[in-house]
Amino acid sequence: MATATQAVRLEDNVTRFVSQTRKMLINGKWVEAASGKTFPTYNPATGEILAQVAEGDREDINRAVAAARAAFESGPWSKMTPSERGRLIWKLADLIEKHTEEFAQIESLDNGKPLTIARIADVPGTVDMFRYMAGWATKIEGNTIPISAFGAKYLAYTLREPVGVVGQIIPWNFPLMMASWKLGPALAAGCCVVLKPAEQTPLSALRLGELIQEAGIPDGVVNVVPGYGETAGAALAAHPDVDKVAFTGSTEVGKLIVQAAAGNLKKVSLELGGKSPDIVFQDADLPATVPGVSSAIFFNHGQCCCAGSRLYVEEKAFDKVVEGVSAEASKIHLGPGLDPATEMGPLVSEEQLKRVTGYLEAGFKEGAKATVGGSRHGDKGYFVKPTVLVNTNQKMKVVQEEIFGPVVTAIPFRDVDDLIAKANNTVYGLAAGVWTKDITKAHQVASKLRAGTVWINTYNIFDPALPFGGYKQSGWGREMGHEVLELYTEVKSVCLPIS
Ligand code: ADP
């Protein structure tokens, strides 16, 4: 196993985890791929292989779906009370919490993110999500409904039942937390799952699989099949015995998921890309706004679907804000995730490095200028310098397309209607930020933004109780909050005459 620095002593379980070929979890057993194939996962700080992982494909997905179906139809899961389900989900949360350091290290090694961030954001966020969803297991209710058909008397009520076998395909930017966003509500609702982690970051979901067993969640309820998107992911999305597919990833792949799901018209929920506007009025509290705007884009190296990647600043404050954000960017310490001094790690993969530097080149060709950053950092690992681009306009590729890296474009505005038009001039609608001391203006602007989340005088605030999802091509449905339970339940109307 290769790591750039060993500033932190690796937990024994982490060393164990990366020193053996990782198998997949199907029906409570850790098994090799049917093909016997494995694939490497890399340490993005060095570009070296971190571990080998069983490479799931169609046949493995078939096995996993069959296991999930059996667990759903006739296994102990289907007979379990909501209270028992909730208790097991809570137990899983406790186990994850107990292994916080281990998960943080796995996440940092596999994804590149700073260990310090994984410890305070990714792992506690995951624990919170499972605890919140554990509480929901006993609170999923139907209604009794007064109906008037034919003037007779009826007892009519609705039941909320689990949607069934769910395929869940997750991305690499918050590997563990995305697994919890998907598994938490599915388990609370009583569904059984086949989870496919991203090929770039399969390790934390596999370790989570071990804890799912330790928590006592019955065999087959959660199956974890690592593999590539075009093979394992596509097979899961198209599988005729999967009742629902939940996907988080790019808008491009989201459209493929929708097509694949059409075969059996499985339910689909999607959390996709973004190009979120972050709007600063001249009356904003700049000492708080500048670091806020900076973290809105640079948190997680810009690898957030809701990253505040389009900065719009009222003309009179433009220079000051751009200067401030550029100064913040230049202070960010880049390094391997395991180094305690690191504030920003490498991008997740060579592909992402090429993608982000490709966008920078395209921006420069169209006339954009970098006030800070603008290139790769070093020649080892996949680091990109935090970058602020000015001289940009609405038509440029860097303003229109999702870069998914530490790159923000800055554009001045004068008129609020023009600003709103520009902010909404995108195929996406995931999130937005508004920074001002004028509360009326903040709410007026928030109401006009076509986005699933609007943060005012803050950014990137997530909570398991707060729904998150996108307008337009940023997705279908809302994750978290009680809204997410609608994605994992079917409504059954039951009606009988009582007179
Ligand atoms: P990114 O472009 O950020 O890597 P993707 O949308 O490609 O994000 O990947 C998100 C998830 O979707 C990953 O788990 C990946 O394996 C999976 N995936 C990629 N292509 C497909 C596909 N054609 N069908 C199903 N899943 C896919």
Boltz pocket constraint, residues with backbone or C-beta under 6 A from the ligand:
constraints:
  - pocket:
      binder: B
      contacts: [[A, 169], [A, 170], [A, 171], [A, 172], [A, 196], [A, 197], [A, 198], [A, 199], [A, 227], [A, 228], [A, 229], [A, 230], [A, 232], [A, 233], [A, 234], [A, 235], [A, 237], [A, 248], [A, 249], [A, 250], [A, 251], [A, 253], [A, 254], [A, 256], [A, 257]]
      max_distance: 6.0
